[in-house]
Amino acid sequence: MPNLLVVDDDLSMREMLEVMLTSEGYNVECSEDGTKALRMLEKKNYDLILCDIKMSSVGGLEVLREAKNRQPQTVVIMISAFATTQTAVEAMKIGAYDFIPKPFKVDEVKQTIRNALDRKTLEYEKEILDAELKKTYHFGRIVGNSPAMMKIYNTIKQVSDTKTNVLITGESGTGKELIARAIHENSVRKHKPFTVIHCGGIPETLMESELFGHKKGAFTGAIDHKQGLFEASDGGTVFLDEVAELTPAIQVKILRVVQEKAFKPVGKTRDVEVDVRIISATNKNLEEEVIAGNFREDLFYRLNVIHINVPPLRERMEDLPPLAQHFLEKYASEMGKSIHKLSSYALDMLTRYDFPGNVRELENMIERSVAMATTNIILPESLALSTYKRGEKSARKHELLDFDVPPTGLDLDAVIADVERGYLLKALEMAGGVKQKAAKLLGISIESFRYRFDKHHLDASAKEESKRC
């Protein structure tokens, strides 16, 4: 039941409003002056306040001002028989929902209160919805609301507070480390270290010492005692990135840490015990690596207790718009640029791209676009899409193009514009002048075709071309 507060120094008015509003089903309290009303506001929250403007000691406008400062969500309706238009305008500026002059009709007051409370409910529901949408798009530092990502979010919630080891698989650039961090940051270990170990980035000769530490004099160059990464991560989480790159010798030692929570630093005879959770990631198929003899089967099963597979961006393209907007806002803020969104044409180009480098490639692309942009939106020409095709060994341009650069140099922008213009006209000719068919031939949307067509002012060229035909 909504809680209402009636503030009026007229006893008969208070009693009438209390009876009327109570019969409507509201919980009603009354105050005969502004001073008492302010004390009541300190002790209780009210959904709606019905307040007279002209009162002795503390006036209605002061009650309104204090009510909005203390309880911003409270709806305040002002009533008065003496207020001027200027007073009413001032009340609305401070935050009053409405102003009702006395004498008033009972039905008018009832309807105004119902409308005010309905609006308050809608605003509250909108806040809840906005919060839910924000959670949907953002889980920690992860952005995405596709069914695949929602499933991953649920898995993160379920496993975060366990000690279970997790294996995260997926192509390079899909965000495996972000998922590992999300698991750590949502666990009881969040105040302890999160240590990233790039298994393929540490030389084999240094790997054992880096991971487990060494004793002074254990080998040439060991001029002091060294604490290894596992010991430094005690109580926290160790993230083994690209775990498939571990050598067989290190795999044995990792297996012991997983099984016994202990290891021997290089040159020492006593074990060091640690409490670490291990999260691993790889862009390879570890089962195939086990079959090929490159990865220990027992270690695989120890690491692969919970398996999270992160799909590539091309398989969850509904995540692309929020991801692109997220990166745009991030880099626009970092670079101090007033860029608000991607144009519909630019977004269309992105959704038609394969993204072999996944989310990492998209981030790099947006960063470059923000840096190069000269307008407050990202246009198609700001995007640099690679021509790399999955399965090819290297990026290459269309085989029909001539890449000779004359000794005198050339205007690259003009050359690219000529190529685009030529393909647009050729496709239009092949399509019999039908732009929809021409766009399909070029693998772009009709909107993108029209944008490019207008950009090159091709209407006249197309007409001239049709005359020649």
N, C-alpha and C positions, 0 to 999 in steps of 0.2 A: 504494500500500500504506500503510495507517495506521501512523504512528509511535507506538510505545508506550514508556513509561519505567517500569521497575520499581524502586521504592525500598524496600529492606529490609535491615536489618543482619544478618539470618540468611542465611549463605552457601547453605545447602541449600535454603532457600525461594526465594532468587533464582535459583539454577540450575534448580530445578523449574519455576518460572514461565517462565523464559526458554525452556526446551525446549518446554514446553507451548504457549506463545503463538507461538513461531516455527513450530511444526508447523501452526498454524492459519493461517499466511500473513502474520503481522504482522512488521514491522521492530521488533525489540526491543533496547533498551539498558537497562543496569542501573546502579544506584548503591547503594553499601553504607551511605551515611549521608545525612542531610538537607543538610549543607553542600555536598557534591559535587553533589547534585541541584539545588541553587539555582544553582550555577555552570553546570551543563548547561542549565538553563532560560534562562540569559542568551545562550547560543550557538545554541539550536535550539528550534523550535516542535514540540510534541508533540500528537497527537490525543487521547491518553488517558494518564493516569498512574495506576499502581497503587501505592499508598503505605501502608507500615506506620505506625501511629500512634505507638507507643512506640519511640523511638530515642534514642541518646545525642547530646549537643551540640544539634543542631537537630531538634526533634520533627516528627512527621507533620502536625500541625495548622498549624505554621508553614510547612511546605512547601506545604500546601494553600492557605493564605492568600496566599503569595507567587505561587503558580502562577496563582490566579484574578486577582490584581492585574496580573501581567505578560501572561498569556495567557488572557483571559476565556472564550474559546471552547473551551479545553482541558477535557476531561472528567476528573474526578478521582474514583477509587474508593478508599475507605479500607479497610484490613484490620488486624485486631489480635486477639490472644488475651487481652489484659488490659483492654481499654477498657470503661468503664462506660456505662450508658444515657445519662448526662449528657454524656459525651464524644462519643458517637455523635450526639446531638442537636446539640451544638455544631458538629460537623463538617458536618452537613447545613445548619445556618444559615450557615456560612461559604461553602458552595457545593458541597459534595461531592455527587456524583450518587447514590452508594449507600455503604452500610457492610456489609462482609462479615466476620463473626467467624471466627477460627481455632479449630479446624481446619475447613476448608471442603471441599465436594465440587468436584472438578475441573469437572464438567459445569455446576455452578452458576456458577462463575467465568466459564467460557466464554460461557454464555448472558447473564450480566450485562454482559460486555464487548460482546457483539454488540448487545444492546439499547441500550447507551449510545452506541455508534458509529452505529447506525441513527438514533437520536434526534438526534444531532449533525448527521447528513446531512440529515435532514428540516428541522431548524432553519436550516441553511445554505440549503437550497433555498427555504425560506419567505422568508428575507431577500432572496434574489435575486428572487423573485417580487414581493415588496413593492416592491423598487426598480424593477422593470419596470412595475408598476402605477402607481407614482408618476410615472415617465416618461411613461406613457400618458396620464395625466390632466393632467400639467403639462409644458409645453414653454416654458421661461422663465417668463413671466408669463401664458401662454395656458393656459386650462383647457378640456378637452374630449377625448373619446375616440371620437367618432363616426368612421365611415369617411371622411367628408369632411375632418375635421380631421387624421386620421392621414395622409391624402394631402398635406395642406398641410405637416405636419411634415416629411415626406420631401422635399418640394420645398425647404423652408427649408434642410435639411441639404445638399442638392445644390448650391444656388446661393450659400450664405453666403460661401464663400471665393473666389468669382469676382468679377470687376469688372462683371459684366453688370447693366444697368439692369433694374429690376423694376417692373411695374405691378400694383397691388393694387386690385381692384374689389369692390364689395359695398354693400349698403344702409348707411345711417347707423347707427352703434351696433353694428356687427358685430365690431369689433376690428381694423380695418385698421392702425392705428398700432402696436398690440401686435405684429402680424406683422412690420411694418417694423423694430421694435426687436429682435425675435428674430433677424432676418437680420443686423442690425448686430452684436448681441452674440455671435453665433456665428461671426463673421468675424475676419480678421486686423486689421480696423479697430476692434475693440471698445474699444481704449484711446484712440481718437481721438474727436472730437466726433460726436454724433448730433444734428443740427439739424432741428427741426420748423418748417416754413414753412407757415402757414395762408394759402393763396393767396387765399381769399375774405375774409380778415380784415384785410388791409393796404390802406389807401386807394390808389387807382390813382396819385395824385400822388406817393406816397412809395415805391411798390413798387420802382422801379429803384434808388433810393438804398439801401433796406433790403437788397436782394439783392446789389447789386454795390458799394456804398459810393460816396463822393463826395469830391471835392477841396474844400479850404477855398475858399469864395467861388464855388463852381460855380453856385450859385443863391441867391436870397434866403433867409436863414436858415441857410445852410451856414457856420457860424462856425468850424468846425474840420474837420480831416480825419476821415473816418468809414470804418471797415472794414466791408465788407458781410458778409452771412451766408455767402456762398459762400467768401469768403477766410478767414473765421473757422473754416470747416469743413474746411480743407485736411487731407487725409489721412483724413478721416472719411466720414460719410454725410449726405446732405441728403435729407430726407423732404418732398416736395411734397404736402401734404394738400389735397384737393379741387383737383387740378391743372386741372380743366376750367374753373375760374374765372379762369385767367390771361387777361389782355388780349392781343390780337394782337401789340402792340408788345413785350410782355415775352416772349411765346412765341418771337419771333425771337431775343431775347437768350439765352433758355434753350437754344434749339437750338444756338447757337454754343458755349455752355459744354459741351453734350453732345458735340458733334462735335470741338471743338478744345481742350477743357479750358482755355479762356482767355476773358477778358472785359475790357472797359474800364470802370473806375469813372466815374461822372458827373464830367465836367470834366477827365478825364485823357486823355492821348494815347497812353500806353503800356499794353500789355496786362498783365494779372495772370494768371499761370498757376496753376491749382489741380488737385489730384488728389482728386476727390470721386466717390463713387458716388451715383447718383440713384435713389431709390425714390419712386414716385409713387402716389397713391391718389385714387380718385374714386367717388362714388355714382351717377354718370351713365354712360351708354353712350357711350364716347369715339368709337366708330365712327360712331354717329349724329351726334355733334357734328361730326365731320369732314365727313360728307355734307351737314350743314346749313351748313357754312362757318364754324363757330364755333371750330374747332380745326385747327391746321395738320396736314396729313397726314404731312409729313416728320418733324415732332416726335413725332407719335403712334407711328410705327414705331420711332423712336429710343428712346422710353420703354418701349414694349411688347415688349421682347425676351423677357422672362419674364413670363408672366401668371399671377397667382394670384387666383382668384375666391373670396371668402368667402361661403358660403351664409348666408341669414338664420337666426335661431334657430328659427323655426317649421319649417324643413326639416331640422333636426338636433336634435330634441327629446330624444334620448338624452343630449345634453350638458347638459340643464337641471338634473338632480339634482346632479351634481358642481359645476356653476357656482353653483347656489343655496347649496350647503353651503360652497363656497369663500368666497362673499361674506358668508355668515352668520358664519363663523369670523373673517373679517377685521374686520367691524364690531362683533361682540361683544367682540373683543379691544380695539379702539380705544375702545369705550364702557365697558369694564370690566364687561360683563354676562356672567352665567353662563348663556348660551343655547347649547344643544348641537346642536339639529336642528330641522327643520321637521316638523310633524305630517303624517301620511299624507294627511289631508284637505286641508291647505294645499298639499302637493305636488301633489295631484290637481287642485286649482284652477289651479295654475300650468301644469300640462301641458295644460290645456284652453284656455289663453289664447293669443291670436294673437301677442302681443309685437310690435306695430308698431315699437317703439323698440329691438328686439333686445336684445343683451346689456347695453347701457347702461341700458335701461329695467329689466331684471331687477335689475341692481346697485342702482339707485336705489330700487326697490321693497323689496329686502331690507334696505337701509340704513334706510329708514323703518320697516319692520316691527320691526327690532331696537330702534330708538329707542322705539317705542311699546309693545313687548312688556312684559307684567307677569309672565310665566311663563318657565320655562326651556326652552320650546319655542315655535316660531312656530305660532300657531293661524290658521285661515282668516280670522277677523275682524281680524287684524292686517294683512292684505294689502289694498292699495288697487288694484284692477284697473280700468284705464281702460275706458270703453265705446266708445272709438274703434274704428271698423271701417275696414279698409283700403279706400281709395277715397272715403271720406267726407271732407269739407273740415274738419269739426270734430267734437269729441266731443259726444255728446248722450245723454240718458237715454231710456228707453222713451217712445214718443209718447203712451201712454195715461196717464201719470202727470201729476198736477197739481202744479205747482211754486209755487203761491201760498203765501206766508208770511204768516200773520195778524199784525196789529199787536201782538198780545200775545206773539208769539213761539211757538216750538214745541220739543218734545223730539225732536231729529233722530234719536237712537238708537232712540227708541220708534217713530218713523215708519218707519224702515228695517226694524225688527223686524216691524212690522205688515205691511209690504209683502211681506217674505219669507214670513211666516206665511200670508198670503193666497194667495200663489202656490203654496205647498206644498199647502195644502188644496184649492185649485182643481184643481191637477194630479192630486191623488189622487182627487178626485171624477170627473174626466174619464177617469181610468184604471180606474175601477170598483173602487177600493180597492187596486189592485195597485201596490205601491211601485216595483217594477222599471220598470213602464210610466210611472209618474209621473216618475221620475228621468229617463227618456229624453225625456219631453216638455219637461223643464226644461233638458236638455242637460248634466246632471251625472251623476256615477257614483252607483250605488246606495249606496256607502259614504258619499259626501257627502250624499246625500238623507237617510239614516238619522241622520247626525250633526246636520244642521239640524233634522230632525224631533224628535229627542230634546232638542236645545237649547231648543226652544220648548215642550216638554212637550205635544206635539200629540196624543198617544194619546187623551186624553179628548175633545179637540176633534173629532178625526176620528170617534170613535164617535157624538158628538152630531150631527155633520153627517150621518152615515149614517142616523140615526133620522129626521131631517127629510126625507131623500130617500125 
